C-alpha cells in the first residue's frame, strides 16, 4: 500500500487489491475510504458475463465501456462487504468529470484543442 497525490494535491491510498494486500489495509481500524472512479460510459457499457476474457474478439472502446459498470459493481460490493464485516470503510463511486477541481482549466491542452494555444 502506498499514497499517491491526485491532480488536486489530495492523497489517494493505493493498494494491491488483486494480490490480497488490500484486505490487510481494510481490516485495520483507521479512518479511510475507497473511491472507485467510473464515468459516463457506465450508463452505456454492458458487461458480457459470458465472455469476460474477450475470447470472441477484443475491442478497446467496448472494453473501456465495460470497465466502467464493473468499477461501480466493485465499489458496491466493497461497501456491502465492509458493512457485513463491520469495517469502518466507506466505499463510494465517483465520476471524475464531476469532481470539483480546476484540472480542465489549468491542465495542459491536447493537440487539436483550441485551449491555451493548441492547434
Rosetta silent file (secondary structure, phi, psi, omega in degrees, C-alpha in Angstrom):
SEQUENCE: XXXXXXXXXXXXXXXXXXXXXXXXXXXXXXXXXXXXXXXXXXXXXXXXXXXXXXXXXXXXXXXXXXXXXXXXXXXXXXXXXXXXXXXXXXXXXXXXXXXXXXXXXXXXXXXXXXXXXXX
SCORE:     score description
SCORE:     0.000 S_00000001
   1 L     0.000  139.261  176.019    0.000    0.000    0.000 S_00000001
   2 E  -147.436  166.187  178.899    1.250    3.488   -0.774 S_00000001
   3 E  -109.449  136.560  179.489   -0.087    7.012   -1.004 S_00000001
   4 E  -131.993  137.355  178.485   -0.059    8.954   -4.248 S_00000001
   5 E   -73.987  141.658  173.718   -1.193   12.560   -4.814 S_00000001
   6 L   -90.813 -173.762 -176.381   -4.064   13.101   -7.239 S_00000001
   7 L   -63.914  -25.092 -178.890   -4.420   16.097   -9.576 S_00000001
   8 L   -89.518    0.691  179.705   -5.912   18.215   -6.785 S_00000001
   9 L    87.190    1.861  177.060   -2.983   17.504   -4.452 S_00000001
  10 L   -84.741  157.594 -178.639   -5.002   15.237   -2.168 S_00000001
  11 E   -92.154  136.917  175.028   -3.628   11.845   -1.230 S_00000001
  12 E  -114.069  135.584  177.732   -5.134    8.651   -2.582 S_00000001
  13 E   -88.531  125.135 -178.421   -4.413    5.325   -0.913 S_00000001
  14 E  -113.255  127.251 -179.930   -3.433    2.714   -3.492 S_00000001
  15 L  -121.325  162.761  174.624   -3.481   -0.951   -2.532 S_00000001
  16 L   -88.825   69.425 -174.357   -2.625   -4.192   -4.260 S_00000001
  17 H   -57.149  -37.450 -178.441   -6.234   -5.374   -4.262 S_00000001
  18 H   -73.645  -21.435 -178.422   -5.530   -8.211   -6.699 S_00000001
  19 H   -95.729   -1.457  177.988   -2.620   -9.505   -4.634 S_00000001
  20 L    95.050   -9.063 -179.228   -4.542   -9.584   -1.348 S_00000001
  21 H   -71.394  -22.038  177.957   -2.746   -6.649    0.298 S_00000001
  22 H   -63.811  -34.997 -179.806   -5.926   -4.590    0.036 S_00000001
  23 H   -63.653  -42.951  179.589   -7.647   -6.886    2.530 S_00000001
  24 H   -62.034  -40.246  179.444   -4.995   -6.246    5.171 S_00000001
  25 H   -66.316  -35.076 -177.424   -5.397   -2.493    4.702 S_00000001
  26 H   -73.919  -22.274 -177.023   -9.183   -2.760    5.008 S_00000001
  27 H   -88.440   -9.924  177.865   -9.058   -4.628    8.317 S_00000001
  28 L   -77.495  135.133 -179.057   -7.004   -2.007   10.161 S_00000001
  29 L   -77.580   80.716 -179.685   -9.160    0.342   12.277 S_00000001
  30 L  -131.121  156.197  175.413   -8.177    3.592   10.589 S_00000001
  31 L   -72.055  109.466 -177.890  -10.084    6.490    9.107 S_00000001
  32 E  -147.131  166.028  172.864  -10.115    5.527    5.454 S_00000001
  33 E  -153.388  157.433  176.887  -12.372    5.439    2.434 S_00000001
  34 E  -119.660  126.083  175.877  -12.311    3.905   -1.012 S_00000001
  35 E  -116.955  118.102  179.834  -13.463    5.924   -4.002 S_00000001
  36 E   -96.966  122.301 -178.277  -13.850    3.943   -7.206 S_00000001
  37 E   -82.954  132.223  176.148  -13.636    6.097  -10.303 S_00000001
  38 E  -127.281 -135.415  178.627  -16.127    5.368  -13.044 S_00000001
  39 L   168.434 -175.983 -178.222  -17.598    7.720  -15.606 S_00000001
  40 H   -61.919  -26.412  179.227  -20.334    8.453  -18.098 S_00000001
  41 H   -66.984  -14.587 -179.929  -19.624    5.270  -20.031 S_00000001
  42 H   -60.972  -31.820 -179.536  -21.037    3.294  -17.077 S_00000001
  43 H   -72.856  -25.475 -177.362  -24.543    4.054  -18.363 S_00000001
  44 L  -104.534  -24.445 -178.095  -23.740    2.629  -21.810 S_00000001
  45 L   -73.080  136.605  178.415  -21.238   -0.116  -21.030 S_00000001
  46 L  -123.478  125.868 -179.835  -22.668   -3.602  -20.684 S_00000001
  47 L   -78.550  128.136  175.428  -20.688   -6.385  -19.062 S_00000001
  48 L   -94.717   92.765 -176.296  -20.750   -9.633  -21.040 S_00000001
  49 L   -67.033  -15.492  177.319  -20.562  -12.131  -18.180 S_00000001
  50 L   -86.429   -8.506 -179.567  -20.377  -14.974  -20.721 S_00000001
  51 L  -145.339   58.471 -178.500  -17.172  -13.560  -22.253 S_00000001
  52 L   -65.628  -25.118 -178.191  -15.208  -11.757  -19.517 S_00000001
  53 L   -98.861   12.617  175.027  -11.881  -12.627  -21.186 S_00000001
  54 L    56.857   41.227  179.053  -12.876  -11.345  -24.634 S_00000001
  55 L   -69.717  -23.132  179.791  -12.429  -14.730  -26.342 S_00000001
  56 L   -90.143   15.136  178.549  -14.912  -13.698  -29.058 S_00000001
  57 L   117.300  134.609 -176.377  -12.795  -10.720  -30.076 S_00000001
  58 L  -101.161  136.543  174.791  -11.350   -7.704  -28.300 S_00000001
  59 L  -133.768  117.046 -173.436  -12.425   -4.127  -28.900 S_00000001
  60 H   -62.452  -36.021 -179.462  -10.640   -1.445  -26.819 S_00000001
  61 H   -69.135  -45.239  177.608  -13.545    1.037  -26.823 S_00000001
  62 H   -65.599  -35.391  177.957  -16.074   -1.595  -25.768 S_00000001
  63 H   -63.251  -43.004  177.290  -13.602   -2.895  -23.162 S_00000001
  64 H   -61.042  -45.151  179.098  -13.324    0.595  -21.685 S_00000001
  65 H   -60.689  -39.292  179.056  -17.124    0.876  -21.674 S_00000001
  66 H   -70.560  -27.588 -177.456  -17.452   -2.475  -19.917 S_00000001
  67 H   -70.753  -26.972 -175.677  -14.902   -1.499  -17.284 S_00000001
  68 H   -69.397  -48.761  175.058  -16.989    1.438  -16.023 S_00000001
  69 H   -67.331  -29.340  176.614  -20.033   -0.517  -14.736 S_00000001
  70 H   -63.732  -39.234  176.214  -17.583   -3.144  -13.450 S_00000001
  71 H   -58.930  -44.836 -178.825  -15.901   -0.399  -11.402 S_00000001
  72 H   -67.134  -37.521  176.033  -19.246    0.556   -9.883 S_00000001
  73 H   -62.332  -40.521  177.600  -20.076   -3.075   -9.099 S_00000001
  74 H   -60.665  -46.506  179.520  -16.730   -3.373   -7.321 S_00000001
  75 H   -61.738  -41.858  178.447  -17.454   -0.269   -5.226 S_00000001
  76 H   -65.938  -41.382  179.653  -20.929   -1.522   -4.276 S_00000001
  77 H   -63.547  -43.197  179.421  -19.574   -4.958   -3.381 S_00000001
  78 H   -62.723  -39.453  178.311  -16.870   -3.445   -1.202 S_00000001
  79 H   -61.789  -44.257  178.982  -19.473   -1.286    0.599 S_00000001
  80 H   -65.107  -43.932 -179.129  -21.608   -4.365    1.340 S_00000001
  81 H   -62.259  -43.497  179.007  -18.591   -6.404    2.410 S_00000001
  82 H   -62.558  -40.980  179.169  -17.362   -3.658    4.738 S_00000001
  83 H   -66.055  -43.743 -179.823  -20.815   -3.348    6.315 S_00000001
  84 H   -61.734  -37.439 -175.271  -21.156   -7.113    6.767 S_00000001
  85 H   -95.038   -0.516  178.061  -17.748   -7.403    8.422 S_00000001
  86 L    73.807   23.820  178.348  -18.022   -4.247   10.498 S_00000001
  87 L   -78.393  135.793  175.012  -15.119   -2.491    8.783 S_00000001
  88 L   -81.592   67.220 -172.652  -15.104    1.309    9.167 S_00000001
  89 E  -134.854   91.934  175.709  -14.532    1.641    5.431 S_00000001
  90 E   -66.974  143.413  177.260  -16.901    3.742    3.343 S_00000001
  91 E  -128.663  129.315 -178.006  -16.888    2.901   -0.362 S_00000001
  92 E  -136.388  152.692  172.679  -18.204    5.308   -2.995 S_00000001
  93 E  -101.115  146.882 -178.439  -18.294    5.569   -6.766 S_00000001
  94 E  -141.268  150.597  174.870  -17.361    8.839   -8.439 S_00000001
  95 E  -103.479  114.193 -174.358  -17.419   10.420  -11.875 S_00000001
  96 H   -62.210  -25.058  178.289  -14.105   12.269  -12.351 S_00000001
  97 H   -70.372  -17.594  179.867  -15.714   14.802  -14.677 S_00000001
  98 H  -100.930    3.032  179.405  -17.917   15.940  -11.819 S_00000001
  99 L   -72.805  143.371 -178.248  -15.116   16.344   -9.290 S_00000001
 100 L   -81.794   80.492  176.435  -14.593   19.893   -8.048 S_00000001
 101 L  -130.871  172.194  176.056  -11.133   20.525   -9.481 S_00000001
 102 L  -107.360   22.611 -173.683   -9.595   23.024  -11.855 S_00000001
 103 H   -62.393  -36.414 -179.315   -7.897   20.363  -13.990 S_00000001
 104 H   -66.944  -39.421 -178.139   -9.835   21.255  -17.157 S_00000001
 105 H   -80.776  -36.015 -172.956   -8.932   24.933  -16.898 S_00000001
 106 H   -99.779  -14.764 -176.985   -5.394   24.577  -15.547 S_00000001
 107 L   -73.516  168.788 -179.897   -4.304   21.337  -17.187 S_00000001
 108 L   -68.719  151.471  176.918   -2.261   21.121  -20.365 S_00000001
 109 L   -82.433  154.321  178.581   -4.014   21.424  -23.688 S_00000001
 110 L  -101.386  159.021  178.334   -4.107   18.458  -26.014 S_00000001
 111 L   -56.334  135.562 -179.405   -3.230   18.520  -29.721 S_00000001
 112 L    89.647   -5.645 -178.956   -6.155   19.882  -31.677 S_00000001
 113 L   -82.794  147.152  176.847   -7.545   21.757  -28.690 S_00000001
 114 L   -86.843   -4.948  179.740   -8.464   25.410  -29.006 S_00000001
 115 H   -80.845  146.969  170.760   -7.399   25.966  -25.395 S_00000001
 116 H    46.010   41.092  172.034   -4.107   27.526  -24.374 S_00000001
 117 H    85.013    7.592  178.013   -2.703   27.830  -27.844 S_00000001
 118 L   -65.228  156.748 -178.458   -3.351   24.256  -29.071 S_00000001
 119 L  -104.244    0.000    0.000   -3.683   23.815  -32.820 S_00000001
